[in-house]
């Protein structure tokens, strides 16, 4: 079975809140055997993602795909990817819990599920940019490294101003506010090509953070060698 999208957020719209420690929203996984959740966040104080669960079951952070950005003390923000093999089917809650209540900037999140994924090592590798601002101020990018045809690259980003559009396929986006870093987020996806893919989002000029990972197909996709980019060699993250 080829790797394919099973379920995505309705109308490509993510969930969000402001000034709360926990974000809860419903996601319907029709028949997916791999769930990936993206989280974007911002605050006036240092925050991290404590846990992400689906249907009460813990999800696993994608190694190397959690970054903070904008080192200024008044802007603490970040972006992360989490995954779960064999998630429950039907409508269930995704619960994102932060280390503390965020102060007005917001939490944005959304989910996507897949069928035809590798059942033991579904995440091939990841990449992230941190403390990064585009010179033009309007384009956010992250490079995937060498991909495998038949796999799917997923990227998640956060920014302090409005998310606009993508050069790939939009999975979800949410503009919670434009108060500061982390007030808007989005997840995008594209098919592996056998080469390097640059995931691109158009934003209003501001600080941003962006991460990506490659979803491996059950047919053995995942012979990707991203070591020169990441300092890793054939990185494999076993699911939980």
DRENDO-995910 format. One line per field, with one value per atom (N, C-alpha, C): x, y, z; residue number from 1. Coordinates in nm, 3 decimals, always signed. Layout:
// DRENDO-995910
x <- [X,...]
y <- [Y,...]
z <- [Z,...]
pos <- [NUM,...]
//
This chain:
// DRENDO-995910
x <- [+0.084,+0.000,+0.088,+0.058,+0.135,+0.103,+0.200,+0.178,+0.079,-0.022,-0.127,-0.183,-0.245,-0.313,-0.445,-0.470,-0.598,-0.694,-0.655,-0.744,-0.665,-0.731,-0.671,-0.773,-0.729,-0.818,-0.927,-1.050,-1.159,-1.126,-1.151,-1.128,-0.987,-0.891,-0.750,-0.727,-0.811,-0.801,-0.756,-0.649,-0.599,-0.680,-0.646,-0.710,-0.615,-0.670,-0.584,-0.653,-0.572,-0.622,-0.515,-0.552,-0.457,-0.467,-0.354,-0.347,-0.388,-0.376,-0.408,-0.289,-0.286,-0.177,-0.207,-0.335,-0.375,-0.465,-0.437,-0.522,-0.582,-0.714,-0.783,-0.871,-0.861,-0.948,-0.972,-1.080,-1.118,-1.058,-1.008,-0.959,-1.015,-1.068,-1.126,-1.027,-0.975,-0.885,-0.970,-0.988,-1.078,-1.022,-0.902,-0.842,-0.690,-0.637,-0.493,-0.417,-0.297,-0.210,-0.091,-0.085,+0.016,-0.046,-0.032,-0.083,+0.033,+0.032,+0.133,+0.063,+0.110,+0.053,+0.160,+0.127,+0.215,+0.169,+0.265,+0.235,+0.320,+0.255,+0.323,+0.281,+0.374,+0.337,+0.424,+0.370,+0.444,+0.400,+0.486,+0.455,+0.546,+0.511,+0.599,+0.695,+0.689,+0.781,+0.819,+0.932,+0.984,+0.884,+0.854,+0.762,+0.823,+0.779,+0.808,+0.681,+0.674,+0.563,+0.589,+0.497,+0.514,+0.468,+0.345,+0.291,+0.194,+0.181,+0.075,+0.012,-0.119,-0.189,-0.298,-0.335,-0.449,-0.530,-0.657,-0.745,-0.687,-0.620,-0.562,-0.428,-0.379,-0.250,-0.141,-0.025,+0.086,+0.142,+0.177,+0.246,+0.394,+0.477,+0.623,+0.674,+0.761,+0.822,+0.915,+0.906,+0.997,+1.135,+1.234,+1.370,+1.422,+1.472,+1.529,+1.426,+1.297,+1.193,+1.120,+1.191,+1.139,+1.239,+1.199,+1.291,+1.225,+1.307,+1.265,+1.325,+1.274,+1.332,+1.310,+1.380,+1.382,+1.437,+1.565,+1.628,+1.603,+1.534,+1.507,+1.421,+1.449,+1.382,+1.233,+1.186,+1.044,+0.965,+1.031,+0.963,+1.012,+0.932,+0.966,+0.866,+0.913,+0.823,+0.889,+0.811,+0.868,+0.770,+0.818,+0.738,+0.786,+0.694,+0.729,+0.639,+0.690,+0.613,+0.611,+0.493,+0.474,+0.407,+0.429,+0.368,+0.319,+0.227,+0.175,+0.143,+0.205,+0.171,+0.040,-0.038,-0.164,-0.254,-0.285,-0.373,-0.516,-0.594,-0.735,-0.807,-0.906,-0.986,-1.110,-1.174,-1.291,-1.252,-1.351,-1.327,-1.274,-1.155,-1.092,-1.022,-0.992,-0.929,-0.777,-0.721,-0.579,-0.567,-0.476,-0.455,-0.308,-0.282,-0.147,-0.133,-0.035,-0.014,+0.123,+0.125,+0.249,+0.305,+0.429,+0.493,+0.433,+0.365,+0.297,+0.195,+0.108,+0.011,+0.082,+0.044,+0.106,+0.042,+0.118,+0.072,+0.033,-0.083,-0.154,-0.111,+0.010,+0.053,-0.017,-0.041,-0.123,-0.054,-0.136,-0.095,-0.177,-0.112,-0.181,-0.140,-0.237,-0.206,-0.303,-0.259,-0.343,-0.282,-0.361,-0.318,-0.340,-0.267,-0.282,-0.252,-0.328,-0.301,-0.274,-0.202,-0.155,-0.192,-0.203,-0.206,-0.088,-0.047,+0.062,+0.198,+0.208,+0.336,+0.415,+0.546,+0.629,+0.578,+0.562,+0.499,+0.595,+0.725,+0.820,+0.903,+0.940,+1.021,+0.956,+0.847,+0.773,+0.835,+0.923,+0.986,+1.131,+1.167,+1.301,+1.403,+1.375,+1.469,+1.395,+1.462,+1.398,+1.500,+1.449,+1.536,+1.466,+1.541,+1.479,+1.566,+1.506,+1.578,+1.541,+1.639,+1.617,+1.689,+1.637,+1.693,+1.714,+1.609,+1.621,+1.520,+1.567,+1.477,+1.515,+1.416,+1.443,+1.490,+1.589,+1.638,+1.530,+1.446,+1.338,+1.220,+1.211,+1.105,+0.972,+0.959,+0.828,+0.825,+0.936,+0.940,+1.010,+0.943,+1.000,+1.031,+1.151,+1.188,+1.261,+1.252,+1.334,+1.364,+1.488,+1.529,+1.516,+1.460,+1.435,+1.559,+1.656,+1.763,+1.718,+1.794,+1.763,+1.641,+1.539,+1.416,+1.411,+1.312,+1.291,+1.157,+1.157,+1.034,+0.937,+0.813,+0.714,+0.691,+0.784,+0.765,+0.695,+0.658,+0.593,+0.665,+0.698,+0.761,+0.653,+0.660,+0.565,+0.644,+0.599,+0.665,+0.565,+0.614,+0.531,+0.608,+0.538,+0.604,+0.523,+0.593,+0.529,+0.589,+0.508,+0.556,+0.478,+0.529,+0.464,+0.357,+0.354,+0.252,+0.179,+0.099,+0.006,+0.075,+0.031,+0.066,-0.016,+0.049,-0.021,-0.051,+0.054,+0.035,+0.160,+0.154,+0.265,+0.290,+0.412,+0.445,+0.413,+0.382,+0.344,+0.193,+0.148,+0.005,-0.023,-0.120,-0.155,-0.234,-0.188,-0.264,-0.354,-0.297,-0.377,-0.300,-0.372,-0.311,-0.403,-0.345,-0.425,-0.352,-0.417,-0.367,-0.443,-0.383,-0.448,-0.442,-0.325,-0.310,-0.175,-0.153,-0.025,+0.044,+0.022,+0.078,+0.229,+0.281,+0.424,+0.456,+0.580,+0.623,+0.534,+0.501,+0.422,+0.273,+0.226,+0.083,+0.014,+0.090,+0.033,+0.114,+0.047,+0.115,+0.051,+0.124,+0.073,+0.150,+0.085,+0.150,+0.128,+0.236,+0.228,+0.289,+0.265,+0.314,+0.343,+0.430,+0.459,+0.520,+0.514,+0.567,+0.719,+0.786,+0.929,+0.962,+1.078,+1.115,+1.240,+1.310,+1.441,+1.552,+1.516,+1.614,+1.580,+1.648,+1.622,+1.498,+1.416,+1.295,+1.303,+1.278,+1.270,+1.123,+1.082,+0.945,+0.937,+0.839,+0.833,+0.696,+0.694,+0.571,+0.588,+0.484,+0.482,+0.420,+0.490,+0.445,+0.458,+0.396,+0.423,+0.554,+0.633,+0.768,+0.772,+0.844,+0.860,+0.955,+0.989,+1.064,+0.980,+1.048,+0.976,+1.060,+0.994,+1.061,+0.994,+1.070,+1.012,+1.087,+1.014,+1.075,+1.008,+1.075,+1.014,+1.060,+0.985,+1.027,+0.975,+1.032,+0.991,+0.920,+0.799,+0.720,+0.757,+0.798,+0.845,+0.730,+0.731,+0.633,+0.665,+0.563,+0.580,+0.667,+0.680,+0.757,+0.907,+0.949,+1.092,+1.151,+1.065,+1.117,+1.182,+1.289,+1.357,+1.505,+1.558,+1.701,+1.765,+1.703,+1.749,+1.874,+1.971,+2.093,+2.101,+2.056,+2.054,+2.166,+2.265,+2.372,+2.442,+2.480,+2.552,+2.473,+2.338,+2.255,+2.235,+2.216,+2.172,+2.279,+2.388,+2.483,+2.438,+2.349,+2.298,+2.325,+2.334,+2.354,+2.245,+2.159,+2.047,+1.968,+1.934,+1.861,+1.727,+1.698,+1.571,+1.511,+1.385,+1.319,+1.210,+1.220,+1.123,+1.000,+0.883,+0.757,+0.724,+0.627,+0.579,+0.430]
y <- [-0.120,+0.000,+0.125,+0.216,+0.339,+0.431,+0.510,+0.609,+0.713,+0.743,+0.835,+0.911,+1.025,+1.103,+1.034,+1.014,+0.958,+1.069,+1.152,+1.257,+1.384,+1.499,+1.628,+1.715,+1.833,+1.924,+1.976,+1.990,+2.042,+2.181,+2.200,+2.328,+2.380,+2.290,+2.329,+2.434,+2.431,+2.530,+2.465,+2.518,+2.466,+2.515,+2.463,+2.504,+2.597,+2.680,+2.773,+2.825,+2.884,+2.963,+3.061,+3.152,+3.246,+3.241,+3.264,+3.279,+3.155,+3.038,+2.913,+2.819,+2.724,+2.626,+2.506,+2.477,+2.357,+2.392,+2.333,+2.345,+2.207,+2.200,+2.074,+2.093,+2.001,+2.006,+1.865,+1.848,+1.718,+1.696,+1.575,+1.535,+1.397,+1.383,+1.255,+1.180,+1.071,+0.983,+0.870,+0.871,+0.774,+0.633,+0.614,+0.481,+0.489,+0.604,+0.626,+0.540,+0.498,+0.418,+0.498,+0.626,+0.716,+0.854,+0.915,+1.049,+1.144,+1.260,+1.363,+1.492,+1.552,+1.676,+1.784,+1.901,+2.016,+2.113,+2.174,+2.272,+2.397,+2.513,+2.642,+2.721,+2.795,+2.866,+2.988,+3.083,+3.201,+3.248,+3.323,+3.370,+3.485,+3.555,+3.658,+3.601,+3.471,+3.401,+3.269,+3.213,+3.091,+2.976,+2.909,+2.797,+2.680,+2.559,+2.439,+2.356,+2.264,+2.170,+2.059,+2.038,+1.932,+1.798,+1.791,+1.666,+1.696,+1.598,+1.597,+1.459,+1.452,+1.323,+1.321,+1.199,+1.179,+1.063,+1.086,+0.986,+0.937,+1.026,+0.994,+0.925,+0.892,+0.822,+0.922,+0.905,+0.997,+0.988,+1.102,+1.108,+1.134,+1.106,+1.116,+1.234,+1.315,+1.427,+1.374,+1.430,+1.394,+1.449,+1.362,+1.402,+1.508,+1.617,+1.723,+1.817,+1.794,+1.878,+1.959,+1.999,+2.092,+2.206,+2.328,+2.441,+2.560,+2.638,+2.769,+2.869,+2.990,+3.091,+3.229,+3.324,+3.461,+3.465,+3.481,+3.477,+3.596,+3.699,+3.816,+3.778,+3.837,+3.796,+3.824,+3.913,+3.945,+3.855,+3.772,+3.685,+3.541,+3.459,+3.318,+3.237,+3.170,+3.102,+2.978,+2.892,+2.771,+2.694,+2.582,+2.497,+2.354,+2.257,+2.117,+2.023,+1.902,+1.795,+1.675,+1.611,+1.490,+1.383,+1.254,+1.147,+1.033,+0.953,+0.835,+0.727,+0.610,+0.494,+0.432,+0.382,+0.312,+0.392,+0.516,+0.598,+0.544,+0.580,+0.541,+0.601,+0.530,+0.582,+0.651,+0.727,+0.803,+0.941,+1.013,+1.147,+1.139,+1.195,+1.195,+1.328,+1.357,+1.485,+1.479,+1.582,+1.613,+1.711,+1.684,+1.774,+1.813,+1.942,+1.997,+2.070,+2.028,+2.090,+2.156,+2.284,+2.360,+2.356,+2.400,+2.400,+2.504,+2.604,+2.706,+2.773,+2.854,+2.927,+3.028,+3.034,+3.132,+3.268,+3.371,+3.506,+3.578,+3.553,+3.624,+3.589,+3.540,+3.518,+3.399,+3.292,+3.186,+3.053,+2.949,+2.815,+2.781,+2.731,+2.685,+2.541,+2.460,+2.318,+2.258,+2.150,+2.075,+1.938,+1.846,+1.708,+1.659,+1.554,+1.486,+1.338,+1.249,+1.106,+1.043,+0.930,+0.863,+0.715,+0.656,+0.511,+0.471,+0.346,+0.297,+0.337,+0.381,+0.420,+0.299,+0.317,+0.214,+0.192,+0.067,+0.037,+0.033,+0.043,+0.042,+0.170,+0.225,+0.348,+0.448,+0.509,+0.594,+0.729,+0.777,+0.906,+0.886,+0.934,+0.910,+1.006,+1.134,+1.234,+1.365,+1.465,+1.594,+1.706,+1.828,+1.944,+2.064,+2.159,+2.278,+2.400,+2.515,+2.641,+2.713,+2.772,+2.840,+2.975,+3.070,+3.206,+3.261,+3.257,+3.280,+3.386,+3.478,+3.575,+3.591,+3.580,+3.595,+3.738,+3.753,+3.886,+3.969,+3.903,+3.975,+3.997,+3.917,+3.932,+3.871,+3.812,+3.765,+3.618,+3.547,+3.407,+3.323,+3.221,+3.126,+2.996,+2.941,+2.818,+2.723,+2.594,+2.493,+2.385,+2.338,+2.239,+2.099,+2.008,+1.872,+1.785,+1.818,+1.723,+1.627,+1.522,+1.428,+1.343,+1.345,+1.271,+1.142,+1.060,+0.934,+0.940,+0.909,+0.905,+0.805,+0.846,+0.762,+0.800,+0.875,+0.929,+1.065,+1.120,+1.251,+1.337,+1.460,+1.556,+1.643,+1.659,+1.743,+1.851,+1.976,+2.088,+2.163,+2.218,+2.302,+2.430,+2.542,+2.670,+2.755,+2.852,+2.951,+3.086,+3.190,+3.325,+3.423,+3.544,+3.643,+3.723,+3.717,+3.789,+3.691,+3.738,+3.652,+3.555,+3.428,+3.330,+3.360,+3.345,+3.379,+3.262,+3.198,+3.091,+3.004,+2.894,+2.801,+2.760,+2.718,+2.664,+2.515,+2.453,+2.312,+2.300,+2.191,+2.172,+2.206,+2.292,+2.331,+2.221,+2.181,+2.088,+2.164,+2.264,+2.353,+2.482,+2.588,+2.714,+2.781,+2.865,+2.937,+3.065,+3.179,+3.307,+3.345,+3.314,+3.343,+3.492,+3.551,+3.694,+3.739,+3.867,+3.920,+3.999,+3.957,+4.030,+4.016,+3.899,+3.876,+3.740,+3.695,+3.569,+3.454,+3.367,+3.248,+3.269,+3.381,+3.406,+3.343,+3.285,+3.220,+3.094,+2.993,+2.868,+2.800,+2.705,+2.632,+2.501,+2.403,+2.277,+2.255,+2.216,+2.191,+2.054,+2.004,+1.872,+1.868,+1.774,+1.752,+1.614,+1.561,+1.428,+1.432,+1.327,+1.312,+1.298,+1.352,+1.355,+1.276,+1.230,+1.171,+1.273,+1.399,+1.506,+1.592,+1.705,+1.799,+1.881,+1.902,+1.983,+2.102,+2.221,+2.339,+2.371,+2.355,+2.387,+2.538,+2.603,+2.749,+2.799,+2.895,+2.961,+3.112,+3.177,+3.322,+3.382,+3.476,+3.535,+3.686,+3.753,+3.895,+3.905,+4.004,+4.014,+4.001,+3.900,+3.880,+3.764,+3.741,+3.622,+3.498,+3.385,+3.261,+3.142,+3.030,+2.902,+2.799,+2.703,+2.606,+2.474,+2.363,+2.231,+2.141,+2.032,+1.936,+1.795,+1.696,+1.556,+1.482,+1.366,+1.283,+1.160,+1.136,+1.018,+0.904,+0.790,+0.677,+0.586,+0.547,+0.453,+0.312,+0.228,+0.090,+0.009,+0.054,-0.021,-0.011,+0.058,+0.067,+0.202,+0.302,+0.437,+0.480,+0.551,+0.593,+0.569,+0.539,+0.527,+0.663,+0.762,+0.899,+0.923,+0.991,+1.023,+1.173,+1.221,+1.364,+1.405,+1.317,+1.345,+1.478,+1.514,+1.640,+1.762,+1.755,+1.867,+1.871,+1.752,+1.746,+1.704,+1.651,+1.590,+1.452,+1.391,+1.257,+1.172,+1.042,+0.951,+0.846,+0.853,+0.759,+0.751,+0.868,+0.874,+0.801,+0.717,+0.646,+0.663,+0.705,+0.723,+0.620,+0.528,+0.420,+0.475,+0.439,+0.491,+0.437,+0.506,+0.465,+0.434]
z <- [+0.000,+0.000,+0.000,-0.090,-0.099,+0.019,+0.058,+0.162,+0.112,+0.195,+0.154,+0.273,+0.245,+0.348,+0.381,+0.510,+0.553,+0.594,+0.689,+0.741,+0.769,+0.750,+0.781,+0.852,+0.896,+0.967,+0.873,+0.924,+0.840,+0.786,+0.659,+0.589,+0.606,+0.632,+0.646,+0.755,+0.859,+0.966,+1.095,+1.155,+1.281,+1.400,+1.517,+1.642,+1.717,+1.807,+1.879,+2.004,+2.093,+2.204,+2.248,+2.337,+2.395,+2.547,+2.612,+2.758,+2.835,+2.778,+2.846,+2.841,+2.934,+2.936,+2.850,+2.826,+2.752,+2.635,+2.520,+2.401,+2.372,+2.363,+2.334,+2.211,+2.116,+1.999,+1.948,+1.873,+1.821,+1.682,+1.660,+1.529,+1.496,+1.377,+1.334,+1.247,+1.300,+1.225,+1.167,+1.037,+0.974,+0.981,+0.927,+0.928,+0.932,+0.969,+0.966,+1.064,+1.023,+1.109,+1.160,+1.126,+1.179,+1.192,+1.310,+1.334,+1.360,+1.296,+1.316,+1.358,+1.468,+1.520,+1.518,+1.468,+1.472,+1.578,+1.648,+1.754,+1.731,+1.731,+1.724,+1.846,+1.907,+2.029,+2.051,+2.130,+2.167,+2.303,+2.370,+2.505,+2.541,+2.648,+2.701,+2.804,+2.827,+2.918,+2.855,+2.897,+2.836,+2.850,+2.740,+2.737,+2.663,+2.698,+2.622,+2.615,+2.520,+2.514,+2.615,+2.709,+2.809,+2.755,+2.704,+2.650,+2.536,+2.448,+2.347,+2.351,+2.362,+2.364,+2.259,+2.217,+2.128,+2.184,+2.207,+2.268,+2.401,+2.471,+2.601,+2.595,+2.476,+2.461,+2.428,+2.493,+2.474,+2.332,+2.276,+2.148,+2.173,+2.072,+2.084,+2.004,+2.065,+1.993,+1.885,+1.765,+1.657,+1.691,+1.695,+1.730,+1.635,+1.691,+1.609,+1.550,+1.576,+1.517,+1.623,+1.727,+1.826,+1.837,+1.804,+1.810,+1.877,+1.946,+1.990,+1.893,+1.891,+1.803,+1.862,+1.807,+1.855,+1.996,+2.010,+2.140,+2.230,+2.181,+2.263,+2.383,+2.497,+2.621,+2.621,+2.536,+2.534,+2.440,+2.364,+2.270,+2.289,+2.353,+2.370,+2.288,+2.186,+2.096,+2.039,+1.977,+1.920,+1.836,+1.782,+1.696,+1.715,+1.709,+1.735,+1.655,+1.629,+1.566,+1.659,+1.669,+1.750,+1.663,+1.697,+1.619,+1.708,+1.651,+1.721,+1.618,+1.637,+1.555,+1.604,+1.509,+1.539,+1.631,+1.596,+1.679,+1.674,+1.774,+1.776,+1.655,+1.606,+1.495,+1.548,+1.462,+1.503,+1.554,+1.608,+1.661,+1.803,+1.824,+1.956,+1.978,+2.104,+2.136,+2.126,+2.064,+2.076,+2.192,+2.287,+2.400,+2.403,+2.385,+2.392,+2.525,+2.606,+2.736,+2.738,+2.769,+2.776,+2.918,+2.933,+3.064,+3.158,+3.102,+3.182,+3.091,+3.150,+3.070,+2.983,+2.855,+2.766,+2.786,+2.761,+2.789,+2.661,+2.614,+2.507,+2.364,+2.343,+2.205,+2.138,+2.212,+2.156,+2.136,+2.124,+2.084,+1.961,+1.857,+1.737,+1.711,+1.668,+1.646,+1.545,+1.485,+1.393,+1.369,+1.311,+1.296,+1.154,+1.120,+0.992,+1.015,+0.950,+0.964,+0.828,+0.832,+0.711,+0.714,+0.597,+0.579,+0.491,+0.499,+0.416,+0.466,+0.592,+0.650,+0.699,+0.715,+0.777,+0.919,+0.959,+1.087,+1.205,+1.179,+1.291,+1.297,+1.184,+1.181,+1.084,+1.126,+1.032,+1.005,+1.096,+1.079,+1.038,+0.920,+0.868,+0.927,+0.924,+0.973,+0.987,+1.043,+1.063,+1.049,+1.040,+1.025,+1.085,+1.136,+1.193,+1.180,+1.182,+1.185,+1.314,+1.376,+1.503,+1.503,+1.582,+1.587,+1.446,+1.368,+1.224,+1.179,+1.096,+1.036,+0.890,+0.803,+0.660,+0.632,+0.543,+0.510,+0.442,+0.363,+0.295,+0.388,+0.493,+0.591,+0.555,+0.436,+0.392,+0.350,+0.361,+0.320,+0.427,+0.474,+0.570,+0.499,+0.519,+0.450,+0.544,+0.513,+0.577,+0.473,+0.468,+0.370,+0.428,+0.351,+0.398,+0.396,+0.313,+0.285,+0.176,+0.152,+0.045,+0.083,+0.000,+0.028,-0.053,-0.023,-0.095,-0.167,-0.295,-0.372,-0.310,-0.290,-0.226,-0.081,-0.022,+0.112,+0.104,+0.220,+0.226,+0.328,+0.289,+0.379,+0.442,+0.574,+0.649,+0.719,+0.711,+0.778,+0.863,+0.976,+1.062,+1.093,+1.093,+1.117,+1.214,+1.276,+1.361,+1.330,+1.339,+1.314,+1.400,+1.413,+1.497,+1.427,+1.295,+1.220,+1.131,+1.040,+0.969,+0.873,+0.878,+0.776,+0.651,+0.534,+0.411,+0.320,+0.265,+0.168,+0.164,+0.087,+0.078,-0.066,-0.094,-0.225,-0.231,-0.117,-0.112,-0.091,-0.032,-0.005,+0.140,+0.165,+0.301,+0.370,+0.488,+0.572,+0.668,+0.736,+0.820,+0.845,+0.876,+0.919,+1.018,+1.104,+1.203,+1.241,+1.221,+1.266,+1.393,+1.509,+1.636,+1.667,+1.654,+1.675,+1.618,+1.616,+1.567,+1.678,+1.803,+1.917,+1.925,+1.894,+1.904,+1.842,+1.859,+1.798,+1.841,+1.748,+1.779,+1.773,+1.723,+1.716,+1.597,+1.505,+1.388,+1.357,+1.302,+1.269,+1.150,+1.091,+0.976,+0.958,+0.896,+0.858,+0.709,+0.640,+0.497,+0.467,+0.346,+0.308,+0.158,+0.119,-0.022,-0.039,-0.159,-0.187,-0.198,-0.149,-0.168,-0.315,-0.354,-0.496,-0.527,-0.424,-0.445,-0.433,-0.411,-0.394,-0.275,-0.262,-0.154,-0.185,-0.082,-0.097,-0.002,-0.052,+0.032,+0.057,+0.182,+0.221,+0.242,+0.178,+0.175,+0.218,+0.311,+0.351,+0.334,+0.286,+0.274,+0.399,+0.462,+0.588,+0.581,+0.677,+0.697,+0.774,+0.744,+0.799,+0.951,+0.999,+1.143,+1.167,+1.295,+1.332,+1.303,+1.280,+1.253,+1.298,+1.314,+1.336,+1.248,+1.196,+1.104,+1.113,+1.116,+1.122,+1.019,+0.984,+0.893,+0.926,+0.880,+0.890,+0.768,+0.743,+0.629,+0.681,+0.629,+0.666,+0.572,+0.629,+0.548,+0.507,+0.382,+0.329,+0.374,+0.381,+0.426,+0.332,+0.207,+0.109,+0.130,+0.235,+0.264,+0.234,+0.198,+0.182,+0.312,+0.306,+0.428,+0.420,+0.301,+0.289,+0.273,+0.333,+0.319,+0.401,+0.346,+0.421,+0.438,+0.554,+0.581,+0.675,+0.693,+0.786,+0.764,+0.639,+0.621,+0.666,+0.656,+0.696,+0.846,+0.909,+1.047,+1.145,+1.097,+1.188,+1.230,+1.149,+1.176,+1.055,+1.074,+0.962,+0.962,+0.860,+0.849,+0.978,+1.030,+1.157,+1.147,+1.245,+1.253,+1.390,+1.396,+1.524,+1.536,+1.632,+1.648,+1.718,+1.667,+1.720,+1.856,+1.921,+2.053,+2.043]
pos <- [1,1,1,2,2,2,3,3,3,4,4,4,5,5,5,6,6,6,7,7,7,8,8,8,9,9,9,10,10,10,11,11,11,12,12,12,13,13,13,14,14,14,15,15,15,16,16,16,17,17,17,18,18,18,19,19,19,20,20,20,21,21,21,22,22,22,23,23,23,24,24,24,25,25,25,26,26,26,27,27,27,28,28,28,29,29,29,30,30,30,31,31,31,32,32,32,33,33,33,34,34,34,35,35,35,36,36,36,37,37,37,38,38,38,39,39,39,40,40,40,41,41,41,42,42,42,43,43,43,44,44,44,45,45,45,46,46,46,47,47,47,48,48,48,49,49,49,50,50,50,51,51,51,52,52,52,53,53,53,54,54,54,55,55,55,56,56,56,57,57,57,58,58,58,59,59,59,60,60,60,61,61,61,62,62,62,63,63,63,64,64,64,65,65,65,66,66,66,67,67,67,68,68,68,69,69,69,70,70,70,71,71,71,72,72,72,73,73,73,74,74,74,75,75,75,76,76,76,77,77,77,78,78,78,79,79,79,80,80,80,81,81,81,82,82,82,83,83,83,84,84,84,85,85,85,86,86,86,87,87,87,88,88,88,89,89,89,90,90,90,91,91,91,92,92,92,93,93,93,94,94,94,95,95,95,96,96,96,97,97,97,98,98,98,99,99,99,100,100,100,101,101,101,102,102,102,103,103,103,104,104,104,105,105,105,106,106,106,107,107,107,108,108,108,109,109,109,110,110,110,111,111,111,112,112,112,113,113,113,114,114,114,115,115,115,116,116,116,117,117,117,118,118,118,119,119,119,120,120,120,121,121,121,122,122,122,123,123,123,124,124,124,125,125,125,126,126,126,127,127,127,128,128,128,129,129,129,130,130,130,131,131,131,132,132,132,133,133,133,134,134,134,135,135,135,136,136,136,137,137,137,138,138,138,139,139,139,140,140,140,141,141,141,142,142,142,143,143,143,144,144,144,145,145,145,146,146,146,147,147,147,148,148,148,149,149,149,150,150,150,151,151,151,152,152,152,153,153,153,154,154,154,155,155,155,156,156,156,157,157,157,158,158,158,159,159,159,160,160,160,161,161,161,162,162,162,163,163,163,164,164,164,165,165,165,166,166,166,167,167,167,168,168,168,169,169,169,170,170,170,171,171,171,172,172,172,173,173,173,174,174,174,175,175,175,176,176,176,177,177,177,178,178,178,179,179,179,180,180,180,181,181,181,182,182,182,183,183,183,184,184,184,185,185,185,186,186,186,187,187,187,188,188,188,189,189,189,190,190,190,191,191,191,192,192,192,193,193,193,194,194,194,195,195,195,196,196,196,197,197,197,198,198,198,199,199,199,200,200,200,201,201,201,202,202,202,203,203,203,204,204,204,205,205,205,206,206,206,207,207,207,208,208,208,209,209,209,210,210,210,211,211,211,212,212,212,213,213,213,214,214,214,215,215,215,216,216,216,217,217,217,218,218,218,219,219,219,220,220,220,221,221,221,222,222,222,223,223,223,224,224,224,225,225,225,226,226,226,227,227,227,228,228,228,229,229,229,230,230,230,231,231,231,232,232,232,233,233,233,234,234,234,235,235,235,236,236,236,237,237,237,238,238,238,239,239,239,240,240,240]
//
